[in-house]
Amino acid sequence: MLAGVIAVGLVPGGASAAPGDWALPDGGWAQDGYGPGNTGVNPNEHTITTRNAGKLRYRWSVLSAVTRSGCLAQSAPVVAGRRLFLPDANGFAAYDAVTGQRLWRRNVGIYDSETPKFAVSGNLLLSASNTCGSVSDPDVDLAAYDVATGAKRWSVKRDAPMAHMVVDRNVVAVGGGDAGEDRVSVYRRSDGTLLWSAAELELAADVSADGRLLLARTGEKKGSMAVDIVTGKELWSTKARWTVAAADPAGERFIVGDATGKLHALDARNGNTVWSAGGIAREDGTATIAVDDTRIYATHDTHLIALDAKTGKKIWDQEFLSNPLGQPTVAGGVVYAPIEDGWLAIRDARTGDDLDDLPLVGDVHGHAVVTGGHLYVTNGRVLDVFTP
């Protein structure tokens, strides 16, 4: 079964758009967390705003031959240069981000793979894929493909899984662990050359703060350390074990959690704690947040919370009398937060007020992506697209 598209207003013919036509008005959503800071915030969205976010209309869908019951599912897309990239049963495909027209498809034989991680940098689509179900000896591939044609440019194998991937400073950093060890590896974006690799270190999220990685030690040594993403040089270290979640848009602060459930802002230059806030992170230190210049938006169980980014003080707290909420994203002054087994909450980022009286979008797998006046959401098999 090949991936299909159900679309409104398709462009006839199968030719790719000309390079000069690729750019969306705001540049897209090129990594899973928008950019290397994993902020989950698109600061350049000006079409879907608080004025019309609750009045969106369905436009078209993309169906992938995957199932959420297995290892491989359709993921929240990455979007760049008017191209949208999605995995399917045996590879992945590029679609016109405005019309849904499929531009090309690449079969890479990943039928036994977990859902790959994608990022676009320059003219390359980076893909990190892990073999499904292999814990002790995973078969892991990192590859780069031409965004215009899908042609493979380079590929490398890694002896440890790639649970996280972030692209910054023209390098690709991946991290993950198996039964043997945790390992972080960094490759040159242009050709896949390994620049450095270090064991007994954990990259907990797809985060680079202005070219810095915050890594947790997993061996005999305890604590955390920040390193230069290009060279691996240690910049500072601390005895505290932080679980990084995001960076602020300027790359000046890491936003981290700890085992007590507190969220902290750390100065990315030296590791000093700027502020702390309780009741935001989970007991394992992970946190689901989005970060803009003024606020941090967090989901904690059934609560959607906004904190002051400078002080950590709570601005508003909206409780949902339903199921827990997932990863929030922000664009055009609007917060989008999926409710488990429910609908997509659409709230005013400034006040937390509901903008969608009659919920239109439901069963969201992962998180919403908003770019170029389009809202993209997937249920794990079907990508639905909405516009004003």
N, C-alpha and C positions, 0 to 999 in steps of 0.2 A: 504494500500500500504506500503510495507516494504522498508526500505532503501536498495538501490542497489549499485553495484559497476561496473563500466566499466573500465577494467584494462588491461594493457600490462604486460605480464610476471608474472601472478599470481602464487603463490605457491600453489600446489594442496593440498587438504585436509583442515580440519578445525581446526587443533590443534594449540594452542598458541605457540609462540616462547619460547624457554627455557630461564629462567631468565638471563643466561650468555650472551644471544644474544640480549638483549633488547637495550643496549646502542647505541645511535647514536654517531658518531665521536665527536660532539660538545655538547652533553648533552641535546639538544632539545630547546623548547620554552615553558616553563612550566606555564607561566601566560600570560594574554592577552597582557601586555606590556613587555614581555620577562621575567622580574624578578620583585622583589618587588619595585624597583625604577621606574617602568613604563617607562624605557628609550627607548623602541622600538628598541633597538640595540642588535644584536647578535655579540659579539666580537670574537666568536670562529668559525665563518664560513670561511672556506678556500678553498672550492670547487667551489662555484659560486662567481666569482670576476669580476673586471672590464674587464678581458680578455675574458670572455665568457658569461656575463650576457645578452648581446644582441643577443645571438645565442642559447637560450634555446629551447628544444624540448618538446612537449606535451607527457606525459607518460600515465596517467590514471585519472579517475574521480570517485567521490562518489556522488551519487544522494540521497538526503534526501526528505522525504515526507513532506516538509514544503513549505510555500508560503510567499513571501515577502509582500503580501498584508495584512496579518494578523499580530498578535503579535509575532509569532514564526518564526524565520528565521535561516538558517544555518549561523553560525558565523565563524570568523577566528579561526582556530583550535588551541588547545594547544597540544604540542608534548613533550613527555618525555619517555625515556626508550624504544625507537622504537615503541611507541604507540602514535596514533593520536586519539583525542577525538572530536566528533561532536554531536550536538543535532539533533534530528529528531522529527517527529510529536508527539510521545508519550513517548519520553525518550531520550536516547543517546546511542552511540555505540563507541567501540574502534576498531581501524583499525591498521594493520601493516603500519607504516609510510613510508616504502620503497616500498612495493608491492601493498598496497591498500586492502589487504585481510581483511575481517571483522573477528575480533577475538572473540568479544562477543557483545551482545546488551542488554540493560537494559530498560524495560518498566516501567516507573514510573508515568504514567498517567498525563503528563504535557501538555495535548492537549489544555488546556485553560491558558497556561503559556506564559509569555514573554520569549524571548531567554535567557536561563540561562547563568550565568557567570561560567567559569571553571578555575581551577588551580590545578596543580599537586604538591604535596609535599610529599617526601618519597614514601611510597607505597599507598598513598591515592589520589583519585580524589575528589576535593572539588567542590560542585555545589551549587550555590545560584540562586534560581528561584522565580519569583514573579508572582502572579495571573494576568492574562491579564485584563486590563480595570478597576481594582478596585482601586479607589483613596482614598475613605474615610476609608475603612476597609480592607486592603489587607491581603491575606492569603499567608504567606511567609515561605519558607523552606530553611534551610541550611543543607546540608547532605554530608557525606563522604562515598566513595565507594572504594573497593579494586581495584587497577589499573589492576591487573592480571586477575580478574574474574568478576568484576562488583558487587560483593556482598556488600550490605549495611553494613557499620561499625557503623555509628551513624547518627542521624538527630535531629534537633531542629527547633522550630518555633519561629518567631520574629514578633512583633506587628507593625513593620514599614518595608517599602520596603528595598531591598538591591540593590541599583543602582550601588554600587561600592564594590569591594572585593579585599583585598590584603593579601598575606600570607608571614609572616616574623617572625623570632625568634620563630618558632614552634607555632604560634598563627594565627588565621584567623580574620581579622578586616573587618567589613562590615558597610556600611553607606547608608543612604537614608531617605527620608521624605515623609509624606503623608499630608492629610488635617489637621492632629493633630499636628505633631511635626517632627523635624529632630532628628535623633538619630544615634549614633555610638555605636556598640557593638563589643566586642572582645571575642573570644572563643578559648579554648585550641584545638590545631589541632588534638591531638591524640584521644580525646573522646568527644569533643563538649561542655565541661564544660564552662559556662559563667564566664569569668574572671572579666569583668567590662563593664558597659554600661552608657552612658551619653546622656542627651537630650539637645536640642537647640544647636547642633553642626553639622556641615556639613563636610563630607569627599567628596571633590569635584572630586577626581580621585583615581585610584588604586595605591597609592604611599606610600611607607615607605622609609625614608632616614636613613639607618643604624639603624633601630629600632625606628625611630621617625615618628609620624603622624603630619601633619600640618592641623589643623581644623579651619574652619571659624565659628564664633558665629552667631546664627540666632535668638536669643531671644532679651531681653532688652539690654543685654550687646553687644557691638559691637567690631569688630576687629577679630584677629586671635590668635591662641595659638598652641604651639607644645607640644605633650605629648609623654610619653614613651608608645610604642605599647603594651607592656606586662602588665604594671601596671596601665596605665591611668594617671600617675603622670604628672602634668604640669611642663614643662621644661622652657618655656618662653612664653611671650605673647606680643602683639603689638596692638595698636589702628587701624593700617591699616588692611583692609580686603583683604586678598590675596586669589586668586583662584589657588590652586596648580595644576600643570600639570605633573611634573616629578621630579625626583632627578637625580643628576649626578651619574655615575657608582660607585664612591667611597662612596656615601651616605653623602658627606660633604656639599652639597648645595641642597636646594629646588629651582626649577625653577617654578615661579609663574606668574600670570597675574593680572591686576587690571582693574577697570572700565574705565580707560583712554586709554586702548589698549596697554599699555606698558607691556613688559616682564621684569622680574627681576630675578636675582640670589640672594638667601638669604643664609647666613651662617646657616647651619642647627643646629649648636650648640647654637646660641644666637639670630638668627633672623635679624642680621645686613644685610643691603643691600650691596652687593658686586658690582653690576652694574645694569644698566637699559637700555632698548632699546625700542624705540617707533615703532609703526606700525607693531607689531607682534601678539599681543593678540587681541581678539575681544572686543567689548564694554561691554560684560558681564564678561570679565576677563578670559574666557577660551582660550586655545591655543592648537593647534595640532602640537606637536613637537616630535623629537627623539633626544637623547642626548648621545654622546660618550665622550671619554676622551678629545678630542680637539675641537669639534664643537657641536653646536646645530642646528638642521635642522628643519625648520618651514615651514608650508604652511599657506599662508594668501591670501585668495581669489584666484587669478590666479597666484600667485607667489610661487616659491619654493626658500627658502632663507637659507643660511648658516651663522651662527654667530660664532665668536671666543668664546669658552666656558669660557675662563678666563676673557675676557674683555667685551663681548657683542657686539663688533664691527662687522659690516657686512663684510663677506669674499666674497660672491657672491650672486647674485639675478637673478634667471631665471624666466622670465614671459612666461606663456602659453596663446596663443591666442585662448582660448577655454573656458571651464567651470572651476569653482573652483576646487581646489585640496583638497583631504582628508588627513587622517592620514598617515604621512610618517613612514617608517621603514628602518633600515640600517643593512646591513650585507656584509662582504667581500669587504668593500670599496665602496659599491653601495647603493644609495638611491632609494627606491621604493615609489612612491606616486600615489595613484589612482586619476584619473580625473573624476569628476562627469559626469555620462552618457558617459564616454569615455574609454580610455585605461589606462594601468598602465605605468606611466612614470618611466623609468629606467635611472638613472643619476649617473655620477661619483661623489662620495662624496667629493673628493678633489677639483674639478673644477666646478661641475655642468653640465659638458658636457653630451650630449645625447649619450647613449650607445646602443640604440635600434632604428635603422633607419627604420625598418618595424615593427611596434608594433604588438606583438603576443598575448598579454594578454589584455582582455577588460572586462568591466562591473564588476568592483571589488566592493564587498559589505564589508565595514569594512576596513581592511588593509591586506597587504601581510605578510606572515610568511616565513622566509628563515632559514632553519636549515638542517644540515646533507647533504648538496648538493642538496636539494629539495626546490623549490619555490611552496608554497601552496597559492592559492587564491580562493575565493568563490564569486559567484554572489548572494548569499542568499539562493540558493537551490542546486547548483551543485559546489562541490569542484573540481578544476582542479589542476593537479600537473605537474610541469615542472622540467627537469634536463638538464645539459649540454649534 
